[in-house]
Amino acid sequence: MNYNRAWTWRPDVADAFLALRGLVTSTSSLSPREQAVLTCATASTLGDSYCSLAWGKMLASAVDPSTAAAVLSASSSEALTPREEALAAWARKVVGNPNGTTAQDVDALRAADCSERDIFEATTFIAFRLAFSTVNDALGVEPDRQIAEAAPPEVQNAVRHGRARARHASLYPVDC
């Protein structure tokens, strides 16, 4: 995978990062589908094409391709639950301006049946996605051709942001 090339310089950091992220997600109160919604909303708002395609494919298999495309395009979808809509909106707000979130934004999550733990875990999950995507995007990691091709056409068409698909592996070549 293209992102491995950038992370090979510090596999210990990659391993620690993935272990800590796994700690957050493995016992999370957020379902895998909710985690996919959060990741799609986070990645698309940030402009990360790699994670948008990879997680858009996962979300498409959990719901349907048009719903995944709607999340990636910041559109609403009747297939999402009110809780999932609230989580996607929260992700977009946190990515856009974490200092701009308000008590009303948190209240909207509570109104959508999110507990305090859910809110903390969603926020932590978003922050981990941001960190991972920031490293990948800053170092020029592009989506693998196989990931792009495996995504449903609706997801591919919704991803018009970020790095071009698989022209070259990275701005940070392995031999530098």
N, C-alpha and C positions, 0 to 999 in steps of 0.2 A: 504494500500500500504506500502511496506517495508520502503520507505523513510520517511514516517510519524513517524516511531518509533524514528529515529534519531532527527528529528526536533521538537518532542514534548517537549524537554527540554526547548526550547525557542520559543513557538508559536508566541510570539510578533515579534521575528526576522523573522520567516518564513512568517508571514502575511505582514510585512513591505517589505521584499524582493519580495514577489509575487506582492504586490501592485506597487512597483517601476518598476518591470519587465513589469507588465501590462500597466503601463503608457507609457513605450517605445513601446510596441507592439500594443496597442489598436488604436493608431492613426498613425501607421507606414506607410510609403510609400512602405514598403516591403510587398508583398502578403503573405498570409498564406503558400503557396507552397514554396516561397523563404525562409520563416522562417524555414520551415521543412528542406530544403536543407542545410541552415546554421547550424541547430542543428545537423543533421546527420553528416555533415563534421566535426563539432566541437567535438561532442561526440566520433566519431570513431577515430579521431586523438588523442584525449586525452586518449582513451582506456576505455571509459565509456560504459559498456555493457547495463546498465539500460536504459539510454537515447537513445542509438543506437537502441535498440529493440522497445522502445515505439514510438520514432519519425520515425524510419524506417517503422513501420506499417502505420503511418500517411502519410508519403511520398509515400508509395506504393499505398495507396488509392487515392492519388492526381495524381499520374502518373501511375506507374505499379511496381510490385515487383522487376523486374530485374533492373530497373532504380534506385530504392531505394538501392538495393544491390550494384550497381555500385558506388553510392555516398559513401556508408559506406566503400567500398573497395578502395576508392580514384581512381576509374577508370572513364574514360569518358563515356558518354552515349549520343546517338543521340537524346534521348527524352528530354534532358535538353536544355534550351535556352542558347545562349552565355552568357547572363547575369547571369543565374543560375550557369553555369560553373565557371564564374569569381568570384561569391560570394563564391562558395565552395572552390576555390583555396585560396581566401582571408582568409576564416576561418582557413584553414589548416596552412597558414603562421602565422596568429595571434596566434594560439594555439602553434605552434612549436617554435616560437621566435618572440614575439611582437616587440622587439628591432631590429629585423633583417628586418622589412618591409622597403620597399624603395619607392621613388617617382614613380618608374616604376610600382610597384605593384598597387599603387593608380591610376596611369594612365591607367592600364589595366582595372580597374573597370570603370573608366570614359569612356573608349573606348567601354565598354559593356553596355553603356547607364545608368550608375549609377550616380545620382546627388550627390552633396556634402552631402545633407541630407541622401540619401540612404547609403552612405559610413559611415557616422557617426552612423546611426541607426544599420547597419550591425555590426559594430565594437562593439557598446554598447551591442547589442544582444548577440554576441559571448562572451563578458566579463561576462554577466549575466549567460550564460550557463556554463562558466568555473567555476564561483563561486559556483553555485548550484551543479554541478558535483563534484567539489573538496570536498565540505562538505560530500556529499553522499559517494564518493569513499574512502575518508580518514577514514570514520566511518564504512566502510565495508558493505554498503547497496548493496544488490544484487537484480537483477531483480525479480519481482514477477513472479511466475510460470504462472499466467494467462496472463501477458503481453508477456512473451516469447512464450507461446503457441498460442497467438492470432496473432503474427507476421507471415507473409507468410514464407514458407520454404526458399525462396531465401534470405530474410532478416535474418532469423535465421542462415543460413549457412554463411552469410557475417560477422556475429558478432562472431569473434573468439578472442576477446580482453576483458579485464576487468574481473570483478568478475564472478565466476561460477553462473549458473542460479539456484537460489532458493534452495541451499543446506541448508542455514540457513539465518535468517533475517538480522543479523547485527553483527559486532564486538562490537557494542555499545549497549548492551542489555538495555531494558527499566528499569530493576530493579537495575541498578548500581548507 
